[in-house]
């Protein structure tokens, strides 16, 4: 029996009369344009949980898990799911492990103040290439595991063989979180809350899309998003969420024809592309625009000459990635690329978002840190992000 077949027939926790099936791919093309503030206001409401009783969940890859009760000890192994596993249930108590990348960002920002227990979260259950460490995973005693579903059976077979319920996600050149959020809402028994979070996400994107609807192609700046900077350069290719994000926010990814999620390039290739704007990844927290401005090899770049290199913000998670706070990243990038069309109130938006997602408001100074004011202060036009 193949691991995928075994997964569908694995020991189920119970049977259920009502099934929840994913994907919700139709959500990707049906955007509700509404007030973001109206959605954020729902954060203060009492959000209902799913009806009592077992729930059967089918993920985007056809794998099925049946839960008699909502998950209370989940293991979200893929990095994007770390903050979703906090935001959707509304607390960090459901987490028993996380990817090292997730823990690193969650314990260095606002979430460490909101949820101090994150400092004790083990990370040994997932290794390089998303291969699980089953001994470490079993030691965390999870009642549900989330794993990537696009990297072959090697990353799933050990989990299945251990008899653990597992749901999978895909990460494509789109906002796949529209699939993850309802799935996780069903798993945690908070479907109404998940729907509210999804609505905020869709409404934000819908508002931006409407504002950019009449944008001429010639007004779309070319953008290079550097996934790695240093001895080697890696650029985000057309197969990545971050490429979709650039295009959706009114830019043009200079590496859109690169089929991979990211690819190593030479400085000469970057110079040949000559992007108007360069975005720096937040996975290298020490990386700043000034380091690019000081690079003698890159002095001919338009983005360097016009000082349009920017470090991506970091809140409870890295805004460049498909995470719970992605809409805040969309606000930032849309205004960065089109300051004539957008002027977001970041104090209000970040505060509302954190109250919605985490039940907490950022402290004084947190917003400046999230927006990377210090790192970006030498870049053109960034003073507009300091007015809060």
C-alpha positions as CSV (number, residue, x, y, z in Angstrom):
1,X,0.0,0.0,0.0
2,X,1.4,3.4,-1.0
3,X,1.9,6.0,1.7
4,X,-0.7,8.2,0.1
5,X,-3.3,5.4,0.1
6,X,-2.3,4.5,3.6
7,X,-2.8,8.1,4.6
8,X,-6.3,8.1,3.4
9,X,-7.0,4.9,5.2
10,X,-5.0,5.7,8.4
11,X,-6.5,5.2,11.8
12,X,-9.3,7.7,12.0
13,X,-10.2,9.3,15.2
14,X,-13.9,8.8,14.5
15,X,-16.6,9.1,11.9
16,X,-18.5,12.2,11.1
17,X,-21.8,13.0,9.3
18,X,-20.6,16.3,7.9
19,X,-17.4,16.5,5.9
20,X,-15.3,19.6,5.2
21,X,-13.5,19.4,1.8
22,X,-10.8,21.6,0.4
23,X,-9.5,23.2,-1.8
24,X,-11.5,26.4,-1.9
25,X,-9.8,27.4,-5.2
26,X,-12.8,29.5,-6.2
27,X,-11.9,31.9,-3.4
28,X,-8.8,32.9,-5.4
29,X,-10.9,34.6,-8.1
30,X,-13.8,35.8,-6.0
31,X,-12.6,38.7,-3.9
32,X,-15.0,40.6,-1.6
33,X,-14.2,44.3,-1.6
34,X,-15.2,45.7,1.7
35,X,-13.8,47.9,4.5
36,X,-10.8,46.5,6.2
37,X,-11.7,48.3,9.3
38,X,-15.2,46.7,9.3
39,X,-13.6,43.3,9.2
40,X,-11.0,44.2,11.9
41,X,-13.9,45.3,14.1
42,X,-15.1,41.8,14.2
43,X,-12.0,40.9,16.2
44,X,-13.8,42.0,19.3
45,X,-16.8,39.9,18.7
46,X,-17.3,36.5,20.3
47,X,-16.5,34.0,17.5
48,X,-18.4,30.7,17.5
49,X,-16.7,27.3,17.4
50,X,-17.7,24.5,15.1
51,X,-20.6,22.3,16.2
52,X,-19.7,19.5,18.6
53,X,-19.1,16.2,17.0
54,X,-16.5,14.6,14.7
55,X,-15.3,16.5,11.6
56,X,-13.8,14.9,8.5
57,X,-11.3,17.2,6.7
58,X,-10.0,16.6,3.2
59,X,-7.0,18.6,2.2
60,X,-6.0,20.0,-1.2
61,X,-4.2,16.8,-2.1
62,X,-7.2,14.5,-1.2
63,X,-5.9,13.3,2.1
64,X,-8.5,12.8,4.8
65,X,-8.5,13.0,8.5
66,X,-11.4,12.6,10.9
67,X,-11.3,14.3,14.3
68,X,-13.7,13.5,17.1
69,X,-12.8,16.7,18.9
70,X,-10.9,19.8,17.7
71,X,-7.1,19.6,17.7
72,X,-5.4,20.8,20.8
73,X,-1.9,19.6,20.2
74,X,-1.0,20.3,16.6
75,X,2.4,20.1,14.8
76,X,2.5,22.7,12.0
77,X,5.8,21.6,10.3
78,X,5.9,24.0,7.2
79,X,7.2,27.4,8.2
80,X,4.2,29.4,6.8
81,X,1.8,27.6,9.2
82,X,3.5,28.7,12.4
83,X,1.7,31.9,12.9
84,X,-1.5,30.5,11.3
85,X,-1.5,27.9,14.1
86,X,-1.6,30.7,16.6
87,X,-3.9,33.1,14.8
88,X,-6.7,30.7,13.8
89,X,-7.3,29.2,17.3
90,X,-6.4,32.6,18.8
91,X,-3.6,31.4,21.2
92,X,-0.3,29.5,21.2
93,X,-1.4,26.7,23.4
94,X,-2.3,24.4,20.5
95,X,1.4,24.3,19.3
96,X,3.6,21.4,20.3
97,X,6.4,22.0,17.8
98,X,7.3,24.3,14.9
99,X,9.9,24.7,12.2
100,X,13.1,26.4,13.4
101,X,12.4,29.3,10.9
102,X,9.0,29.8,12.5
103,X,10.2,29.8,16.1
104,X,13.1,32.2,15.2
105,X,10.8,34.9,13.9
106,X,8.0,34.3,16.5
107,X,10.4,34.6,19.4
108,X,12.2,37.7,18.1
109,X,9.2,40.0,17.6
110,X,5.9,40.9,19.1
111,X,4.7,37.3,19.5
112,X,7.3,36.7,22.1
113,X,5.6,39.3,24.3
114,X,2.1,38.1,23.5
115,X,2.9,34.4,24.0
116,X,6.0,33.9,26.2
117,X,5.7,30.1,26.1
118,X,6.9,30.2,22.5
119,X,10.4,30.3,23.9
120,X,10.1,26.7,25.1
121,X,8.7,25.4,21.8
122,X,10.8,22.4,20.5
123,X,11.9,22.5,16.9
124,X,13.6,19.1,16.4
125,X,10.6,17.5,14.7
126,X,11.4,18.9,11.2
127,X,14.8,18.8,9.5
128,X,16.3,19.9,6.2
129,X,14.2,19.4,3.2
130,X,11.1,19.1,5.4
131,X,12.0,15.5,6.3
132,X,10.4,14.8,9.7
133,X,12.4,13.5,12.7
134,X,9.8,11.0,13.8
135,X,11.4,10.3,17.2
136,X,11.3,14.1,18.0
137,X,7.8,14.4,16.5
138,X,6.4,11.6,18.6
139,X,7.9,13.1,21.7
140,X,5.7,16.1,21.3
141,X,2.6,13.9,21.4
142,X,0.7,15.7,18.6
143,X,-3.0,14.9,17.8
144,X,-2.6,16.4,14.3
145,X,0.4,17.1,12.0
146,X,0.5,19.6,9.1
147,X,3.1,18.9,6.4
148,X,3.9,20.0,2.9
149,X,2.2,17.9,0.2
150,X,4.4,18.8,-2.8
151,X,7.8,17.3,-1.9
152,X,7.2,13.6,-2.5
153,X,6.4,10.7,-0.2
154,X,9.7,10.9,1.7
155,X,8.3,13.8,3.8
156,X,5.0,12.1,4.4
157,X,5.7,8.3,4.7
158,X,7.4,8.5,8.1
159,X,4.5,10.4,9.6
160,X,1.9,8.0,8.1
161,X,3.9,5.0,9.3
162,X,3.9,6.4,12.8
163,X,0.1,6.4,12.7
164,X,-0.2,10.2,13.1
165,X,-3.1,12.1,11.4
166,X,-1.6,14.4,8.8
167,X,-3.0,17.1,6.6
168,X,-1.0,18.7,3.8
169,X,-0.6,22.1,2.1
170,X,0.7,23.2,-1.3
171,X,2.7,26.3,-1.8
172,X,2.4,27.7,-5.3
173,X,2.7,31.0,-7.2
174,X,-0.6,32.1,-5.7
175,X,-2.1,32.9,-2.3
176,X,-2.6,29.3,-1.1
177,X,-3.6,30.5,2.3
178,X,-7.2,30.7,1.1
179,X,-7.0,26.9,1.3
180,X,-5.1,26.6,4.6
181,X,-7.3,29.0,6.6
182,X,-10.6,27.1,6.3
183,X,-8.8,23.7,6.7
184,X,-7.1,24.8,9.9
185,X,-10.3,26.5,11.2
186,X,-12.1,23.1,10.8
187,X,-9.2,21.3,12.5
188,X,-9.3,23.7,15.5
189,X,-13.0,23.8,15.7
190,X,-13.2,27.6,15.0
191,X,-14.6,27.8,11.6
192,X,-16.3,31.2,12.1
193,X,-13.1,32.7,13.4
194,X,-11.2,31.3,10.4
195,X,-13.9,32.8,8.1
196,X,-13.4,36.2,9.7
197,X,-9.6,36.0,9.2
198,X,-10.1,34.8,5.6
199,X,-12.5,37.7,5.0
200,X,-9.9,40.3,6.2
201,X,-7.3,38.7,3.9
202,X,-9.7,38.8,0.9
203,X,-11.0,42.2,1.6
204,X,-7.5,43.7,1.8
205,X,-6.5,42.1,-1.5
206,X,-9.8,43.1,-3.1
207,X,-9.3,46.7,-2.1
208,X,-5.8,46.8,-3.5
209,X,-6.8,45.1,-6.7
210,X,-9.6,47.6,-7.2
211,X,-7.3,50.5,-6.6
212,X,-4.8,49.2,-9.2
213,X,-7.4,48.1,-11.8
214,X,-6.7,51.0,-14.2
215,X,-2.9,51.0,-13.7
216,X,-1.2,51.2,-17.1
217,X,1.5,48.7,-17.7
218,X,4.1,51.4,-18.1
219,X,3.5,52.5,-14.5
220,X,4.3,49.1,-13.1
221,X,7.9,49.3,-11.7
222,X,10.2,46.3,-12.3
223,X,11.1,44.5,-9.1
224,X,13.8,42.0,-8.0
225,X,13.1,40.2,-4.7
226,X,16.4,38.8,-3.4
227,X,15.8,35.6,-1.6
228,X,19.5,35.5,-0.6
229,X,22.2,38.2,-0.6
230,X,25.9,37.7,0.1
231,X,28.5,35.5,-1.4
232,X,25.7,34.2,-3.7
233,X,22.6,35.9,-5.0
234,X,19.3,34.2,-5.2
235,X,16.3,35.8,-6.8
236,X,12.6,34.9,-6.4
237,X,11.4,33.2,-9.6
238,X,8.0,33.0,-11.2
239,X,7.0,29.9,-9.4
240,X,6.9,31.6,-6.0
241,X,4.2,33.2,-3.9
242,X,6.4,36.3,-3.7
243,X,6.4,36.6,-7.5
244,X,2.6,36.6,-7.4
245,X,2.7,39.1,-4.6
246,X,4.9,41.5,-6.6
247,X,2.5,41.3,-9.6
248,X,-0.6,41.7,-7.4
249,X,0.8,44.8,-5.8
250,X,1.3,46.5,-9.1
251,X,4.9,45.5,-9.9
252,X,6.7,43.3,-12.5
253,X,9.0,40.6,-11.3
254,X,12.1,40.8,-13.4
255,X,12.7,37.1,-12.8
256,X,9.2,36.0,-13.7
257,X,10.5,33.8,-16.5
258,X,12.6,31.8,-14.0
259,X,10.4,28.7,-13.4
260,X,11.8,27.8,-10.0
261,X,10.6,29.3,-6.7
262,X,14.1,30.8,-6.5
263,X,17.3,30.5,-8.4
264,X,20.9,31.5,-7.9
265,X,22.0,34.3,-10.3
266,X,25.1,36.3,-11.0
267,X,25.6,40.0,-10.3
268,X,25.8,40.4,-14.1
269,X,22.4,38.9,-14.5
270,X,20.9,41.3,-11.9
271,X,22.6,44.2,-13.6
272,X,21.2,43.1,-17.0
273,X,17.7,43.0,-15.5
274,X,18.3,46.4,-13.9
275,X,15.2,46.5,-11.6
276,X,13.6,49.8,-10.5
277,X,13.2,48.3,-7.0
278,X,15.0,45.7,-5.0
279,X,13.3,43.9,-2.1
280,X,15.5,42.2,0.5
281,X,14.3,39.1,2.2
282,X,13.8,39.1,6.0
283,X,15.2,35.6,6.5
284,X,18.6,37.4,6.8
285,X,17.7,39.8,9.6
286,X,21.1,41.5,9.4
287,X,20.7,42.4,5.8
288,X,20.0,46.1,5.1
289,X,19.7,48.3,2.0
290,X,22.9,50.1,2.9
291,X,24.8,46.9,2.3
292,X,23.5,46.9,-1.2
293,X,24.2,50.6,-1.7
294,X,27.8,50.0,-0.6
295,X,28.4,47.1,-3.0
296,X,30.8,48.4,-5.6
297,X,29.7,45.8,-8.2
298,X,26.1,47.0,-8.1
299,X,26.6,50.7,-8.5
300,X,25.1,50.9,-12.0
301,X,21.8,49.5,-10.9
302,X,18.8,51.9,-11.1
303,X,17.6,50.7,-7.7
304,X,21.0,51.5,-6.2
305,X,21.4,54.9,-7.9
306,X,17.9,55.9,-7.0
307,X,18.1,54.4,-3.5
308,X,15.1,52.1,-4.0
309,X,16.3,49.0,-2.1
310,X,14.0,48.0,0.8
311,X,14.1,45.4,3.6
312,X,10.8,43.6,3.9
313,X,9.0,44.2,7.2
314,X,8.6,41.7,10.0
315,X,5.8,41.6,12.5
316,X,4.8,38.4,14.2
317,X,6.1,36.7,11.1
318,X,7.9,37.7,7.9
319,X,5.4,39.7,5.8
320,X,7.0,38.6,2.5
321,X,5.8,35.0,3.0
322,X,2.3,33.5,2.8
323,X,1.6,34.0,6.5
324,X,-1.2,35.2,8.8
325,X,0.0,38.8,8.5
326,X,0.4,38.8,4.7
327,X,-2.3,41.5,4.2
328,X,0.0,43.9,6.1
329,X,2.8,43.1,3.7
330,X,0.4,43.8,0.8
331,X,-0.4,47.2,2.2
332,X,3.3,48.0,2.6
333,X,4.3,46.8,-0.8
334,X,1.4,48.4,-2.6
335,X,2.2,51.8,-1.1
336,X,6.0,51.3,-1.7
337,X,5.4,50.7,-5.4
338,X,2.5,53.2,-5.8
339,X,2.7,55.9,-3.2
340,X,0.4,58.0,-5.4
341,X,-2.4,55.5,-4.9
342,X,-2.1,54.3,-1.4
343,X,-1.6,55.8,2.1
344,X,-2.3,53.2,4.7
345,X,-2.6,54.1,8.4
346,X,-0.1,51.6,9.8
347,X,-0.8,52.2,13.4
348,X,-4.5,51.5,12.9
349,X,-4.0,48.6,10.5
350,X,-1.3,46.8,12.4
351,X,-3.1,47.3,15.7
352,X,-6.4,46.0,14.3
353,X,-4.6,43.0,12.6
354,X,-2.8,42.0,15.8
355,X,-6.0,42.2,17.8
356,X,-7.8,40.1,15.2
357,X,-5.1,37.5,14.8
358,X,-3.5,37.3,18.3
359,X,-5.9,39.1,20.7
360,X,-3.1,41.6,21.6
361,X,-2.1,45.1,20.5
362,X,1.6,46.0,19.7
363,X,3.5,48.0,22.3
364,X,5.1,51.4,21.7
365,X,8.0,51.1,19.3
366,X,6.8,47.8,17.9
367,X,5.4,49.3,14.8
368,X,8.6,51.1,13.9
369,X,10.5,47.8,14.4
370,X,8.0,45.9,12.3
371,X,8.3,48.4,9.4
372,X,12.1,48.2,9.6
373,X,12.4,52.0,10.0
374,X,16.0,51.8,11.0
375,X,17.1,49.5,8.2
376,X,15.2,51.4,5.5
377,X,15.8,55.0,6.7
378,X,18.4,55.6,4.0
379,X,16.1,54.5,1.2
380,X,14.1,56.9,-1.0
381,X,10.7,57.9,0.2
382,X,10.7,55.8,3.4
383,X,9.9,58.7,5.6
384,X,6.3,58.2,4.6
385,X,6.3,55.0,6.7
386,X,7.5,56.9,9.8
387,X,4.4,59.1,10.2
388,X,2.6,57.2,13.1
